[in-house]
Amino acid sequence: MSKTVDDLSDNENPIPPAAQQIVKDIIGQLRQSNDLSSILQFAIEALTAACQAGRGLVWQVDGDRLAVTNECAINGQMCFVGSTLDSMESTHVVLEFLSRFPDESSEGTISIPDTRQDSDSLPS
């Protein structure tokens, strides 16, 4: 018999209760609407608040680039929506993320400097 997330006790469940509720809320919204942009906006706002972060961004793959499609800033100043990274910067961000979080059980945040000014991150 396989267990679902609801069947697991708190000691067995690797997903924090706040994250479980956010996932349930997102699934509920997906069942009622096909407006992915508003659902992603809800998700980034809920995750930013739950993580007590100053800012949250949703990056989506757009061809060979990453683009910010949704943003939540605690101070209200949205300055990254619509930003894109070129293909080299996008590759650097994805590789940095995957090297720090190679599986789904990891959690945390990453801070990546402006890769155009970081000589260590650019290929020689």
C-alpha positions as CSV (number, residue, x, y, z in Angstrom):
1,M,0.0,0.0,0.0
2,S,1.4,3.4,-0.9
3,K,1.1,6.4,1.3
4,T,0.0,9.9,0.3
5,V,1.2,13.1,2.0
6,D,-2.0,13.1,4.0
7,D,-1.3,9.6,5.3
8,L,2.1,10.5,6.8
9,S,2.6,11.6,10.3
10,D,4.4,14.9,11.1
11,N,7.5,12.9,11.9
12,E,7.5,11.0,8.6
13,N,6.4,13.9,6.4
14,P,9.4,15.9,5.0
15,I,7.2,18.8,3.8
16,P,6.6,21.5,6.4
17,P,2.9,22.2,7.2
18,A,3.1,25.7,5.7
19,A,4.4,24.3,2.4
20,Q,1.7,21.6,2.4
21,Q,-1.0,24.3,2.8
22,I,0.5,26.4,0.0
23,V,0.6,23.3,-2.3
24,K,-3.0,22.5,-1.5
25,D,-4.1,26.1,-2.2
26,I,-2.3,26.0,-5.5
27,I,-3.9,22.7,-6.5
28,G,-7.3,24.2,-5.5
29,Q,-6.7,27.2,-7.7
30,L,-5.5,25.1,-10.6
31,R,-8.8,23.1,-10.4
32,Q,-10.8,26.4,-10.6
33,S,-8.8,28.5,-13.1
34,N,-6.5,28.3,-16.0
35,D,-4.9,31.7,-15.3
36,L,-1.4,30.4,-14.6
37,S,0.1,33.9,-14.1
38,S,-2.3,34.7,-11.2
39,I,-1.6,31.2,-9.7
40,L,2.2,31.8,-9.9
41,Q,1.7,35.2,-8.3
42,F,-0.2,33.7,-5.4
43,A,2.5,31.0,-5.1
44,I,5.4,33.4,-4.9
45,E,3.6,35.7,-2.5
46,A,2.7,32.8,-0.2
47,L,6.2,31.3,-0.4
48,T,7.9,34.7,0.2
49,A,5.8,35.2,3.3
50,A,6.2,31.6,4.6
51,C,10.0,31.9,4.2
52,Q,10.1,35.4,5.7
53,A,12.1,36.5,2.7
54,G,12.4,40.1,1.5
55,R,11.8,39.2,-2.1
56,G,10.7,36.2,-4.2
57,L,11.0,35.6,-7.9
58,V,9.6,33.1,-10.4
59,W,12.1,32.4,-13.1
60,Q,10.8,30.6,-16.2
61,V,12.7,29.2,-19.2
62,D,12.2,31.3,-22.3
63,G,14.1,29.7,-25.1
64,D,17.7,29.5,-23.9
65,R,17.2,32.3,-21.4
66,L,15.7,32.7,-17.9
67,A,13.0,35.4,-17.5
68,V,11.4,36.7,-14.3
69,T,7.6,36.3,-14.8
70,N,6.4,37.0,-11.2
71,E,7.8,38.8,-8.2
72,C,6.9,39.5,-4.7
73,A,8.7,42.2,-2.7
74,I,8.0,42.9,0.9
75,N,8.8,46.6,0.4
76,G,6.5,46.7,-2.6
77,Q,9.1,47.7,-5.1
78,M,8.8,45.3,-8.0
79,C,12.0,45.8,-10.1
80,F,12.7,42.4,-11.6
81,V,9.5,41.4,-13.5
82,G,10.3,41.2,-17.2
83,S,14.1,40.9,-16.6
84,T,15.9,38.3,-18.6
85,L,19.3,36.8,-18.5
86,D,21.3,36.0,-21.6
87,S,22.0,32.3,-22.4
88,M,25.4,32.2,-20.7
89,E,24.1,33.8,-17.5
90,S,21.0,31.6,-17.5
91,T,23.2,28.5,-17.8
92,H,25.3,29.7,-14.9
93,V,22.3,30.3,-12.7
94,V,20.8,26.9,-13.5
95,L,24.1,25.1,-12.9
96,E,24.7,26.9,-9.6
97,F,21.2,26.0,-8.4
98,L,21.6,22.3,-9.4
99,S,25.0,22.0,-7.8
100,R,23.7,23.3,-4.5
101,F,20.3,21.5,-4.7
102,P,20.8,18.3,-6.7
103,D,17.7,16.6,-5.4
104,E,14.2,17.6,-4.1
105,S,15.0,17.0,-0.5
106,S,17.3,20.1,-0.2
107,E,16.0,23.5,0.7
108,G,17.5,27.0,0.9
109,T,18.2,30.0,-1.2
110,I,21.1,31.0,-3.4
111,S,22.6,34.4,-4.0
112,I,24.4,34.8,-7.3
113,P,26.5,37.8,-8.1
114,D,26.3,39.7,-11.4
115,T,27.9,37.1,-13.5
116,R,29.2,39.6,-16.0
117,Q,31.5,41.0,-13.2
118,D,32.4,37.6,-11.6
119,S,35.5,36.4,-13.4
120,D,35.4,33.0,-11.5
121,S,32.0,32.1,-13.1
122,L,32.9,32.9,-16.7
123,P,34.5,30.2,-18.9
124,S,38.0,31.0,-20.0
